[in-house]
Amino acid sequence: MKLKIITHERIVFDGEVDEIVVHTTSGMVGILKDHIPITTSLEIGVTKAKIGEKFKYFATMGGVFQFKDNKAVILTDVCEEDTNIDIARANAAKERAEARLAEIGANVDAQRAQAALARALARLQATLKQ
């Protein structure tokens, strides 16, 4: 089946895959060939694509997933392939977000800090080759 991951800036991935696992707003969903059509919202998380015996991992920052006629499309604002993620930068972003969340009573935008933490964790999880 075909998987295409598209951001506003570029096509991150466009190729044949054997299995797709996405993190939807309803939980993890696995897709195999001939799956019924589905359209769903994505959470910030890791998208996993199996190609033969190997896996590719992508940190996807929300978006929409659609599967129909053995063609899957992910539309997302930001997506990074595991091999392109700067681990040191992701760790620093995680630490900054955790520090902001730990500032009790400070003038902190908690939702923004939570989102930053979720993005950093997704990047780090994608690099762990789960």
Rosetta constraint file for C-alpha pairs under 8 A:
AtomPair CA 1 CA 16 HARMONIC 5.48 0.50
AtomPair CA 1 CA 17 HARMONIC 5.62 0.50
AtomPair CA 1 CA 18 HARMONIC 6.37 0.50
AtomPair CA 1 CA 33 HARMONIC 6.00 0.50
AtomPair CA 1 CA 70 HARMONIC 4.90 0.50
AtomPair CA 1 CA 71 HARMONIC 5.89 0.50
AtomPair CA 1 CA 72 HARMONIC 7.70 0.50
AtomPair CA 2 CA 14 HARMONIC 7.34 0.50
AtomPair CA 2 CA 15 HARMONIC 5.63 0.50
AtomPair CA 2 CA 16 HARMONIC 4.54 0.50
AtomPair CA 2 CA 17 HARMONIC 6.08 0.50
AtomPair CA 2 CA 70 HARMONIC 6.37 0.50
AtomPair CA 2 CA 71 HARMONIC 4.76 0.50
AtomPair CA 2 CA 72 HARMONIC 5.98 0.50
AtomPair CA 3 CA 13 HARMONIC 7.26 0.50
AtomPair CA 3 CA 14 HARMONIC 5.74 0.50
AtomPair CA 3 CA 15 HARMONIC 5.59 0.50
AtomPair CA 3 CA 16 HARMONIC 6.17 0.50
AtomPair CA 3 CA 17 HARMONIC 6.56 0.50
AtomPair CA 3 CA 71 HARMONIC 6.11 0.50
AtomPair CA 3 CA 72 HARMONIC 4.72 0.50
AtomPair CA 3 CA 73 HARMONIC 5.89 0.50
AtomPair CA 3 CA 74 HARMONIC 7.90 0.50
AtomPair CA 4 CA 11 HARMONIC 7.29 0.50
AtomPair CA 4 CA 12 HARMONIC 7.61 0.50
AtomPair CA 4 CA 13 HARMONIC 5.44 0.50
AtomPair CA 4 CA 14 HARMONIC 4.36 0.50
AtomPair CA 4 CA 15 HARMONIC 6.65 0.50
AtomPair CA 4 CA 72 HARMONIC 6.26 0.50
AtomPair CA 4 CA 73 HARMONIC 4.89 0.50
AtomPair CA 4 CA 74 HARMONIC 6.32 0.50
AtomPair CA 5 CA 11 HARMONIC 5.96 0.50
AtomPair CA 5 CA 12 HARMONIC 5.41 0.50
AtomPair CA 5 CA 13 HARMONIC 5.11 0.50
AtomPair CA 5 CA 14 HARMONIC 6.56 0.50
AtomPair CA 5 CA 73 HARMONIC 5.86 0.50
AtomPair CA 5 CA 74 HARMONIC 4.69 0.50
AtomPair CA 5 CA 75 HARMONIC 6.23 0.50
AtomPair CA 5 CA 76 HARMONIC 7.65 0.50
AtomPair CA 5 CA 79 HARMONIC 7.93 0.50
AtomPair CA 6 CA 10 HARMONIC 6.09 0.50
AtomPair CA 6 CA 11 HARMONIC 4.52 0.50
AtomPair CA 6 CA 12 HARMONIC 5.83 0.50
AtomPair CA 6 CA 13 HARMONIC 7.34 0.50
AtomPair CA 6 CA 73 HARMONIC 7.53 0.50
AtomPair CA 6 CA 74 HARMONIC 6.09 0.50
AtomPair CA 6 CA 75 HARMONIC 5.08 0.50
AtomPair CA 6 CA 76 HARMONIC 6.36 0.50
AtomPair CA 7 CA 11 HARMONIC 6.28 0.50
AtomPair CA 7 CA 12 HARMONIC 7.13 0.50
AtomPair CA 7 CA 75 HARMONIC 6.01 0.50
AtomPair CA 7 CA 76 HARMONIC 5.14 0.50
AtomPair CA 7 CA 77 HARMONIC 5.17 0.50
AtomPair CA 7 CA 78 HARMONIC 5.96 0.50
AtomPair CA 7 CA 79 HARMONIC 6.88 0.50
AtomPair CA 8 CA 76 HARMONIC 7.59 0.50
AtomPair CA 8 CA 77 HARMONIC 6.13 0.50
AtomPair CA 8 CA 78 HARMONIC 7.98 0.50
AtomPair CA 12 CA 79 HARMONIC 7.06 0.50
AtomPair CA 12 CA 80 HARMONIC 7.50 0.50
AtomPair CA 12 CA 81 HARMONIC 7.59 0.50
AtomPair CA 16 CA 51 HARMONIC 7.31 0.50
AtomPair CA 17 CA 49 HARMONIC 6.33 0.50
AtomPair CA 17 CA 50 HARMONIC 5.78 0.50
AtomPair CA 17 CA 51 HARMONIC 4.83 0.50
AtomPair CA 17 CA 52 HARMONIC 7.59 0.50
AtomPair CA 18 CA 32 HARMONIC 6.62 0.50
AtomPair CA 18 CA 33 HARMONIC 7.06 0.50
AtomPair CA 18 CA 49 HARMONIC 7.38 0.50
AtomPair CA 18 CA 50 HARMONIC 5.44 0.50
AtomPair CA 18 CA 51 HARMONIC 5.48 0.50
AtomPair CA 18 CA 52 HARMONIC 6.67 0.50
AtomPair CA 19 CA 30 HARMONIC 7.17 0.50
AtomPair CA 19 CA 31 HARMONIC 5.72 0.50
AtomPair CA 19 CA 32 HARMONIC 5.02 0.50
AtomPair CA 19 CA 33 HARMONIC 7.36 0.50
AtomPair CA 19 CA 49 HARMONIC 5.69 0.50
AtomPair CA 19 CA 50 HARMONIC 4.97 0.50
AtomPair CA 19 CA 51 HARMONIC 7.29 0.50
AtomPair CA 20 CA 30 HARMONIC 5.70 0.50
AtomPair CA 20 CA 31 HARMONIC 5.04 0.50
AtomPair CA 20 CA 32 HARMONIC 6.79 0.50
AtomPair CA 20 CA 47 HARMONIC 7.27 0.50
AtomPair CA 20 CA 48 HARMONIC 5.70 0.50
AtomPair CA 20 CA 49 HARMONIC 4.59 0.50
AtomPair CA 20 CA 50 HARMONIC 6.44 0.50
AtomPair CA 21 CA 28 HARMONIC 6.79 0.50
AtomPair CA 21 CA 29 HARMONIC 5.56 0.50
AtomPair CA 21 CA 30 HARMONIC 4.37 0.50
AtomPair CA 21 CA 31 HARMONIC 6.24 0.50
AtomPair CA 21 CA 47 HARMONIC 5.70 0.50
AtomPair CA 21 CA 48 HARMONIC 5.03 0.50
AtomPair CA 21 CA 49 HARMONIC 6.50 0.50
AtomPair CA 22 CA 28 HARMONIC 5.73 0.50
AtomPair CA 22 CA 29 HARMONIC 5.43 0.50
AtomPair CA 22 CA 30 HARMONIC 6.62 0.50
AtomPair CA 22 CA 42 HARMONIC 7.37 0.50
AtomPair CA 22 CA 45 HARMONIC 7.93 0.50
AtomPair CA 22 CA 46 HARMONIC 6.79 0.50
AtomPair CA 22 CA 47 HARMONIC 4.71 0.50
AtomPair CA 22 CA 48 HARMONIC 6.61 0.50
AtomPair CA 23 CA 27 HARMONIC 5.80 0.50
AtomPair CA 23 CA 28 HARMONIC 4.60 0.50
AtomPair CA 23 CA 29 HARMONIC 6.52 0.50
AtomPair CA 23 CA 42 HARMONIC 5.85 0.50
AtomPair CA 23 CA 43 HARMONIC 5.76 0.50
AtomPair CA 23 CA 44 HARMONIC 7.34 0.50
AtomPair CA 23 CA 45 HARMONIC 5.81 0.50
AtomPair CA 23 CA 46 HARMONIC 6.49 0.50
AtomPair CA 23 CA 47 HARMONIC 6.59 0.50
AtomPair CA 24 CA 28 HARMONIC 5.83 0.50
AtomPair CA 24 CA 29 HARMONIC 6.84 0.50
AtomPair CA 24 CA 40 HARMONIC 6.69 0.50
AtomPair CA 24 CA 41 HARMONIC 5.70 0.50
AtomPair CA 24 CA 42 HARMONIC 4.13 0.50
AtomPair CA 24 CA 43 HARMONIC 5.25 0.50
AtomPair CA 25 CA 40 HARMONIC 7.69 0.50
AtomPair CA 25 CA 41 HARMONIC 5.86 0.50
AtomPair CA 25 CA 42 HARMONIC 5.55 0.50
AtomPair CA 25 CA 43 HARMONIC 5.32 0.50
AtomPair CA 31 CA 35 HARMONIC 6.20 0.50
AtomPair CA 33 CA 70 HARMONIC 5.95 0.50
AtomPair CA 34 CA 69 HARMONIC 7.10 0.50
AtomPair CA 34 CA 70 HARMONIC 5.93 0.50
AtomPair CA 35 CA 67 HARMONIC 7.87 0.50
AtomPair CA 35 CA 68 HARMONIC 7.88 0.50
AtomPair CA 35 CA 70 HARMONIC 7.34 0.50
AtomPair CA 36 CA 67 HARMONIC 7.74 0.50
AtomPair CA 36 CA 68 HARMONIC 7.04 0.50
AtomPair CA 37 CA 66 HARMONIC 7.52 0.50
AtomPair CA 37 CA 67 HARMONIC 5.27 0.50
AtomPair CA 37 CA 68 HARMONIC 4.54 0.50
AtomPair CA 37 CA 69 HARMONIC 7.26 0.50
AtomPair CA 38 CA 65 HARMONIC 7.82 0.50
AtomPair CA 38 CA 66 HARMONIC 5.66 0.50
AtomPair CA 38 CA 67 HARMONIC 5.23 0.50
AtomPair CA 38 CA 68 HARMONIC 6.80 0.50
AtomPair CA 39 CA 64 HARMONIC 7.21 0.50
AtomPair CA 39 CA 65 HARMONIC 5.62 0.50
AtomPair CA 39 CA 66 HARMONIC 4.30 0.50
AtomPair CA 39 CA 67 HARMONIC 6.45 0.50
AtomPair CA 40 CA 64 HARMONIC 5.84 0.50
AtomPair CA 40 CA 65 HARMONIC 5.38 0.50
AtomPair CA 40 CA 66 HARMONIC 6.58 0.50
AtomPair CA 41 CA 62 HARMONIC 7.22 0.50
AtomPair CA 41 CA 63 HARMONIC 5.90 0.50
AtomPair CA 41 CA 64 HARMONIC 4.58 0.50
AtomPair CA 41 CA 65 HARMONIC 6.21 0.50
AtomPair CA 42 CA 61 HARMONIC 7.88 0.50
AtomPair CA 42 CA 62 HARMONIC 4.62 0.50
AtomPair CA 42 CA 63 HARMONIC 5.04 0.50
AtomPair CA 42 CA 64 HARMONIC 5.48 0.50
AtomPair CA 42 CA 65 HARMONIC 6.57 0.50
AtomPair CA 43 CA 60 HARMONIC 7.90 0.50
AtomPair CA 43 CA 61 HARMONIC 6.77 0.50
AtomPair CA 43 CA 62 HARMONIC 4.44 0.50
AtomPair CA 43 CA 63 HARMONIC 7.14 0.50
AtomPair CA 44 CA 59 HARMONIC 7.63 0.50
AtomPair CA 44 CA 60 HARMONIC 5.79 0.50
AtomPair CA 44 CA 61 HARMONIC 4.29 0.50
AtomPair CA 44 CA 62 HARMONIC 4.53 0.50
AtomPair CA 44 CA 118 HARMONIC 6.57 0.50
AtomPair CA 44 CA 119 HARMONIC 6.42 0.50
AtomPair CA 44 CA 122 HARMONIC 6.72 0.50
AtomPair CA 45 CA 59 HARMONIC 5.84 0.50
AtomPair CA 45 CA 60 HARMONIC 5.58 0.50
AtomPair CA 45 CA 61 HARMONIC 6.46 0.50
AtomPair CA 45 CA 62 HARMONIC 7.31 0.50
AtomPair CA 45 CA 118 HARMONIC 7.66 0.50
AtomPair CA 45 CA 119 HARMONIC 7.48 0.50
AtomPair CA 45 CA 121 HARMONIC 7.99 0.50
AtomPair CA 45 CA 122 HARMONIC 4.82 0.50
AtomPair CA 45 CA 123 HARMONIC 7.97 0.50
AtomPair CA 46 CA 57 HARMONIC 6.59 0.50
AtomPair CA 46 CA 58 HARMONIC 5.55 0.50
AtomPair CA 46 CA 59 HARMONIC 4.70 0.50
AtomPair CA 46 CA 60 HARMONIC 5.87 0.50
AtomPair CA 46 CA 122 HARMONIC 5.86 0.50
AtomPair CA 46 CA 123 HARMONIC 7.74 0.50
AtomPair CA 46 CA 125 HARMONIC 6.98 0.50
AtomPair CA 46 CA 126 HARMONIC 5.79 0.50
AtomPair CA 47 CA 57 HARMONIC 5.80 0.50
AtomPair CA 47 CA 58 HARMONIC 5.09 0.50
AtomPair CA 47 CA 59 HARMONIC 6.40 0.50
AtomPair CA 47 CA 60 HARMONIC 6.50 0.50
AtomPair CA 48 CA 55 HARMONIC 6.64 0.50
AtomPair CA 48 CA 56 HARMONIC 5.84 0.50
AtomPair CA 48 CA 57 HARMONIC 4.71 0.50
AtomPair CA 48 CA 58 HARMONIC 6.46 0.50
AtomPair CA 49 CA 55 HARMONIC 5.52 0.50
AtomPair CA 49 CA 56 HARMONIC 5.17 0.50
AtomPair CA 49 CA 57 HARMONIC 6.48 0.50
AtomPair CA 50 CA 54 HARMONIC 5.79 0.50
AtomPair CA 50 CA 55 HARMONIC 4.41 0.50
AtomPair CA 50 CA 56 HARMONIC 6.43 0.50
AtomPair CA 51 CA 55 HARMONIC 5.91 0.50
AtomPair CA 51 CA 56 HARMONIC 7.52 0.50
AtomPair CA 55 CA 129 HARMONIC 7.93 0.50
AtomPair CA 56 CA 81 HARMONIC 7.53 0.50
AtomPair CA 56 CA 82 HARMONIC 7.34 0.50
AtomPair CA 57 CA 81 HARMONIC 6.01 0.50
AtomPair CA 57 CA 82 HARMONIC 5.41 0.50
AtomPair CA 57 CA 126 HARMONIC 5.41 0.50
AtomPair CA 57 CA 127 HARMONIC 7.47 0.50
AtomPair CA 57 CA 129 HARMONIC 6.88 0.50
AtomPair CA 58 CA 79 HARMONIC 6.41 0.50
AtomPair CA 58 CA 80 HARMONIC 5.43 0.50
AtomPair CA 58 CA 81 HARMONIC 4.39 0.50
AtomPair CA 58 CA 82 HARMONIC 5.60 0.50
AtomPair CA 58 CA 123 HARMONIC 7.95 0.50
AtomPair CA 58 CA 126 HARMONIC 5.91 0.50
AtomPair CA 59 CA 79 HARMONIC 5.48 0.50
AtomPair CA 59 CA 80 HARMONIC 5.18 0.50
AtomPair CA 59 CA 81 HARMONIC 6.44 0.50
AtomPair CA 59 CA 82 HARMONIC 7.06 0.50
AtomPair CA 59 CA 119 HARMONIC 7.98 0.50
AtomPair CA 59 CA 122 HARMONIC 5.44 0.50
AtomPair CA 59 CA 123 HARMONIC 5.20 0.50
AtomPair CA 59 CA 125 HARMONIC 7.89 0.50
AtomPair CA 59 CA 126 HARMONIC 5.69 0.50
AtomPair CA 60 CA 76 HARMONIC 6.87 0.50
AtomPair CA 60 CA 78 HARMONIC 6.17 0.50
AtomPair CA 60 CA 79 HARMONIC 4.52 0.50
AtomPair CA 60 CA 80 HARMONIC 6.74 0.50
AtomPair CA 60 CA 122 HARMONIC 7.46 0.50
AtomPair CA 61 CA 76 HARMONIC 6.49 0.50
AtomPair CA 61 CA 77 HARMONIC 6.60 0.50
AtomPair CA 61 CA 78 HARMONIC 5.41 0.50
AtomPair CA 61 CA 79 HARMONIC 6.25 0.50
AtomPair CA 61 CA 119 HARMONIC 6.60 0.50
AtomPair CA 62 CA 76 HARMONIC 6.00 0.50
AtomPair CA 62 CA 77 HARMONIC 7.36 0.50
AtomPair CA 62 CA 78 HARMONIC 7.94 0.50
AtomPair CA 63 CA 74 HARMONIC 7.02 0.50
AtomPair CA 63 CA 75 HARMONIC 5.50 0.50
AtomPair CA 63 CA 76 HARMONIC 4.20 0.50
AtomPair CA 63 CA 77 HARMONIC 6.74 0.50
AtomPair CA 64 CA 74 HARMONIC 5.68 0.50
AtomPair CA 64 CA 75 HARMONIC 5.25 0.50
AtomPair CA 64 CA 76 HARMONIC 6.51 0.50
AtomPair CA 65 CA 72 HARMONIC 7.18 0.50
AtomPair CA 65 CA 73 HARMONIC 5.81 0.50
AtomPair CA 65 CA 74 HARMONIC 4.58 0.50
AtomPair CA 65 CA 75 HARMONIC 6.61 0.50
AtomPair CA 66 CA 72 HARMONIC 5.57 0.50
AtomPair CA 66 CA 73 HARMONIC 5.28 0.50
AtomPair CA 66 CA 74 HARMONIC 6.54 0.50
AtomPair CA 67 CA 71 HARMONIC 5.58 0.50
AtomPair CA 67 CA 72 HARMONIC 4.31 0.50
AtomPair CA 67 CA 73 HARMONIC 6.53 0.50
AtomPair CA 68 CA 72 HARMONIC 6.61 0.50
AtomPair CA 80 CA 84 HARMONIC 6.39 0.50
AtomPair CA 80 CA 85 HARMONIC 6.45 0.50
AtomPair CA 80 CA 123 HARMONIC 7.60 0.50
AtomPair CA 81 CA 85 HARMONIC 6.72 0.50
AtomPair CA 81 CA 126 HARMONIC 7.76 0.50
AtomPair CA 82 CA 123 HARMONIC 7.45 0.50
AtomPair CA 82 CA 126 HARMONIC 5.36 0.50
AtomPair CA 82 CA 127 HARMONIC 5.02 0.50
AtomPair CA 83 CA 127 HARMONIC 7.24 0.50
AtomPair CA 85 CA 90 HARMONIC 7.70 0.50
AtomPair CA 85 CA 123 HARMONIC 6.66 0.50
AtomPair CA 85 CA 127 HARMONIC 7.23 0.50
AtomPair CA 86 CA 90 HARMONIC 6.26 0.50
AtomPair CA 87 CA 91 HARMONIC 6.09 0.50
AtomPair CA 87 CA 123 HARMONIC 7.77 0.50
AtomPair CA 87 CA 124 HARMONIC 6.61 0.50
AtomPair CA 87 CA 127 HARMONIC 7.66 0.50
AtomPair CA 88 CA 92 HARMONIC 6.19 0.50
AtomPair CA 89 CA 93 HARMONIC 6.20 0.50
AtomPair CA 90 CA 94 HARMONIC 6.15 0.50
AtomPair CA 90 CA 120 HARMONIC 5.14 0.50
AtomPair CA 90 CA 121 HARMONIC 7.62 0.50
AtomPair CA 90 CA 123 HARMONIC 6.46 0.50
AtomPair CA 90 CA 124 HARMONIC 6.47 0.50
AtomPair CA 91 CA 95 HARMONIC 6.20 0.50
AtomPair CA 91 CA 120 HARMONIC 6.95 0.50
AtomPair CA 91 CA 124 HARMONIC 7.43 0.50
AtomPair CA 92 CA 96 HARMONIC 6.19 0.50
AtomPair CA 93 CA 97 HARMONIC 6.16 0.50
AtomPair CA 93 CA 116 HARMONIC 7.28 0.50
AtomPair CA 93 CA 117 HARMONIC 7.22 0.50
AtomPair CA 93 CA 120 HARMONIC 5.98 0.50
AtomPair CA 94 CA 98 HARMONIC 6.13 0.50
AtomPair CA 94 CA 116 HARMONIC 7.37 0.50
AtomPair CA 94 CA 117 HARMONIC 5.33 0.50
AtomPair CA 94 CA 120 HARMONIC 5.24 0.50
AtomPair CA 94 CA 121 HARMONIC 6.81 0.50
AtomPair CA 95 CA 99 HARMONIC 6.08 0.50
AtomPair CA 96 CA 100 HARMONIC 6.24 0.50
AtomPair CA 97 CA 101 HARMONIC 6.23 0.50
AtomPair CA 97 CA 113 HARMONIC 5.22 0.50
AtomPair CA 97 CA 114 HARMONIC 7.04 0.50
AtomPair CA 97 CA 116 HARMONIC 6.04 0.50
AtomPair CA 97 CA 117 HARMONIC 5.26 0.50
AtomPair CA 98 CA 102 HARMONIC 6.16 0.50
AtomPair CA 98 CA 113 HARMONIC 7.64 0.50
AtomPair CA 98 CA 117 HARMONIC 6.86 0.50
AtomPair CA 99 CA 103 HARMONIC 6.53 0.50
AtomPair CA 100 CA 108 HARMONIC 6.59 0.50
AtomPair CA 100 CA 110 HARMONIC 7.90 0.50
AtomPair CA 100 CA 113 HARMONIC 6.49 0.50
AtomPair CA 101 CA 108 HARMONIC 7.40 0.50
AtomPair CA 101 CA 110 HARMONIC 6.40 0.50
AtomPair CA 101 CA 113 HARMONIC 6.38 0.50
AtomPair CA 101 CA 114 HARMONIC 7.49 0.50
AtomPair CA 103 CA 108 HARMONIC 7.36 0.50
AtomPair CA 108 CA 113 HARMONIC 7.77 0.50
AtomPair CA 109 CA 113 HARMONIC 6.28 0.50
AtomPair CA 110 CA 114 HARMONIC 6.00 0.50
AtomPair CA 111 CA 115 HARMONIC 6.15 0.50
AtomPair CA 112 CA 116 HARMONIC 6.20 0.50
AtomPair CA 113 CA 117 HARMONIC 6.14 0.50
AtomPair CA 114 CA 118 HARMONIC 6.15 0.50
AtomPair CA 115 CA 119 HARMONIC 6.21 0.50
AtomPair CA 116 CA 120 HARMONIC 6.24 0.50
AtomPair CA 117 CA 121 HARMONIC 6.10 0.50
AtomPair CA 118 CA 122 HARMONIC 6.10 0.50
AtomPair CA 119 CA 123 HARMONIC 6.33 0.50
AtomPair CA 120 CA 124 HARMONIC 6.28 0.50
AtomPair CA 121 CA 125 HARMONIC 5.97 0.50
AtomPair CA 122 CA 126 HARMONIC 6.11 0.50
AtomPair CA 123 CA 127 HARMONIC 6.58 0.50
AtomPair CA 124 CA 128 HARMONIC 6.61 0.50
AtomPair CA 125 CA 129 HARMONIC 7.30 0.50
AtomPair CA 125 CA 130 HARMONIC 7.22 0.50
AtomPair CA 126 CA 130 HARMONIC 7.33 0.50
